[in-house]
Amino acid sequence: MHLPGDPGDRYLVFSPAYSLILRHMGLRDLHPIFVNPNPDYSPSIANLEKAYTAAINNGEKVKILVLVNPNSPTTVMYDRSVMLEVFNFAKQRNLHVIVDEIYLCSMFEDFESCLAYSKEWPDPTTLHYVWGFSKDFAFGGARCSILYSRNKAIMKGISSILASAHSVSVPTQMLLCRLLKERDWVDAFLKESDKRRRENCKLATDFFDKHHIPYLPPKGTVFIWVDFSPLLNGKITKEASIGLYWKFLDRAKLVIPEASTSLFRSDEPQYFRFIFGMRRDVLEVILLRLEKLFADF
């Protein structure tokens, strides 16, 4: 994910931003510039321009723009027109774009991959696409992802890294290739996964509705961006949210990450990421614990 930049370079990423992106980019000593999205969490070209210009005026080198679509943790999907607008912004400033579509097959609504309109990319040599098995196939243990790039230098650099440290084992590759060839099984798996995730999502959102807890309506994935401000007694601060995080952990034995920590780097501390992608009986226990905790507020 980090080859287009040199150590010390900066990259643009919209907040909230998932921490693993920051960790991966940090391996090459690349540093984030967090960009605020529009109120609906879609990419803001104006804020991109503002952040980019400020960095350049400060003498910094900005080389990369990272987009996670569908977004984690908000589940917001960016449509073709928005993506192409961002791609054009990047081309005009000679930026490489990394598009991560890790939740490609995990959405409740129709989602159009940027690969579907690759002929419209303004500069195919500076756009790099990644996807992995960990989310759509619940197969994080495979430690396998896919990179699509038309940049020969990038592919050569990736090949040299994979040869020495990060290659996927041959048995794993054989297993995944065989799995993908079983199209009937793949279709059945994704259909059943969608059904279970929808059922769990409804169980969770009905629970939050019952307790008057706002949330951003989930478009899919395995989590909900929940606004726990009703539990913060009017104190919408990072300190108050961290305090609520510890209440969840100490009193309900639940880990519900809050927005302003290093996990998401959001300036909206009242938001937490609630995961519903699990066995239904486990989710029911979690909601029962939350209900008992809510009774104390």
Salt bridges, closest charged atoms under 4 A:
ASP6 OD1 - ARG28 NH2 3.74
ASP6 OD2 - LYS63 NZ 3.57
ASP9 OD2 - LYS63 NZ 2.97
ASP29 OD1 - HIS31 NE2 3.03
GLU49 OE1 - ARG93 NH2 2.29
GLU60 OE2 - ARG10 NH1 2.62
GLU109 OE2 - LYS219 NZ 3.72
GLU112 OE2 - ARG80 NH2 2.39
GLU120 OE2 - ARG80 NH1 2.48
GLU192 OE2 - ARG196 NE 2.82
ASP194 OD1 - ARG197 NH2 3.83
ASP194 OD2 - ARG198 NE 2.68
GLU199 OE2 - LYS195 NZ 3.05
ASP206 OD2 - LYS202 NZ 2.71
ASP281 OD1 - ARG279 NE 2.97
GLU284 OE2 - ARG280 NE 3.57
GLU291 OE2 - LYS210 NZ 2.86
GLU291 OE2 - HIS211 NE2 3.16
ASP296 OD2 - ARG251 NH2 2.89
